Amino acid sequence: MACAMLLLTISGLLFISPSYARRKSPPRENPIDKILAQADFNPSQFAGKWYLVGVASRCGYLRDNSHRLEPVNIMASVISTAPQGSMLINTFRPSDGICWNIRQVYSPAGTPGRFILRDRGRPVDIVIGETDYRSYAIVFYQKSRQISVKLYGRNIQTSDSIVAKFEQLVTGVGLSEDLTYYFPTYGFCDSADQFHILDETKYTGV
């Protein structure tokens, strides 16, 4: 009887083990979870104008159009009517002589300094990795498990030491110098008319 029960048990395990293993397999590690956010991140101190200095990314568009990059600057502000810590990001960039404004909401994602951006595509995970609020900010973005890194400056140009810090962090996430692009330091725009605003805040309900 004992052998019969053992055979039934083994056959039952063999029958259910494939699906059971699939159910119990550990979740895939999220790459951006390894990145630490700026300690005690303060959205109010982060608010204000930032210039995009450089980007490290495997983005094909950047690779194919690196010779014709346009200057980019953002204006960050805290949204008082949204969940605490939410930020409105207005991104200004010229295209064919016309200034565009892209409006997006960075919604808090639990830990201070971590956000999620919801637009018409897949959500983007965001981590404010390092900032002193006065001169530079290094921000990590992840979409479809691919990480990009951006260097922002309060001024059009940043110091060599900050650029070196940025490049070190870029290397730390598996990107390289060949995938790092620096943006123009002239030709910025600060406003767009009503016909050249891409409002993606509607995807967050703000």
Secondary structure, 3 states (H helix, E strand, C coil): CHHHHHHHHHHHHHHHHHHHHHHHCCCCCCHHHHCCCCCCCCHHHHCEEEEEEEEECCCHHHHHCHHHCCCCEEEEEECCCCCCCCEEEEEEEEECCEEEEEEEEEEECCCCCEEEECCCCCCEEEEEEEECCCCEEEEEEEECCEEEEEEEECCCCCCHHHHHHHHHHHHHCCCCHHHEEECCCCCCCCCCCHHHEEECHHHCCC
